[in-house]
Amino acid sequence: SRPIMDEFPGLTPEEAYRNTNDYIAPFASVIDALGEAARRPESFARIDFEKGFAAGNGSVGSLFDYTRLIRIRSQLALATGDVEQAFSDTALILRLAPHLSSHSLLISQLVANAYAGMGLSTCGTGLREDAWTGEQLQAFAEILSSYRVEENYLHSIRLERALFCHTVNEWSMRGSSVKSLLSAPVDEISFLIPQGWLYT
């Protein structure tokens, strides 16, 4: 990623850090809530392929905005020597990512990786600058050891494959070709959406 000060032309790191803290201040309660949520056990929306489908997927737009603010503050904290704040923010982001990947949709794994990348960006900057203490590095290692990237991707791919087979099977049972499915209007194929799915 590009240097953090590229986002603050004309400002010193100290000025940028102060301005960012002032901007974030009204959202302190939200960020505290995110920190509490990130410490709770993950809730997995697993699928029983034999008994049907059921999955939920929430909106991540606002969460992305808050996480980006936290990433910016963490980078500026490093740049100004506030290593403890940088560590706290980075750990928060890294703890949040697995919660997003607990959704069973493949896109959720990609979103979770994007979030993890924001935390790893600051983590890598601190490593290059030899900023982290041994205890902080151990904490990062413990957080990252809980990641189940391969397992979650495999599960999501199985879900996507099962959904595709379900869709083709339902469509063919109605006497229609797969080719016609690809060009069918959404209102004509809404019956294919498995019961229990939530869309946002």
Phi, psi and omega in degrees: 000157183287157179304140185299328183288348174296338180275354182227064182298137177086357181249152171279162177304321180296318179294317180295320179295316180297316180296321180294318178297321177296321181291321183284334187313315180296343182258015184302319182294325178293315181294323176298319179295322177297320179298319178294318180297322183292339180271348181281157176300148180288151177246112185267133177263073184280160183245134170262102188295334182279336185254008178113191185244146173198119181207150177235150179213115184269171179284135181243006183299308180295321179299321178298318180298315179295319181295322178295321176298317180296320178297316179299314180297321181297319179294318179291324177299317176298316184296335182254005176088006178272073188294325181296318178292320178299317179295314181301315180293318181294318178297322178300313181297317182293331177283332181289321188306314181298332178296324179288325181284353179287344173288148190275353181282145182299323180299331179296325178293321179293319178296315179300320178296323178296319178294313179301324179299325178295320178289319180294332178300312178291322178301316179294321178299316179296324177295316179296329181266003181054044186270332187280147173278168178299321179294321179292320177296321178295321179295318177299317181298320180293320178297311184292334179292343179275352180292139178235060187300308183295317181298315182292321177297316180299316180297317181293322178295321176298321179295314180299320180294317180296321179294319179297315179297320178299317182296311180297319180296314180296321182291317182291329178294341178269008177080018181253154180274158177297324179300320179290333178297320183294337182248008184283142175298153183300321183293341179274343182244011181299334180295345182281343183293121183300139180299137179100351179285145176243134180237138178232000000 
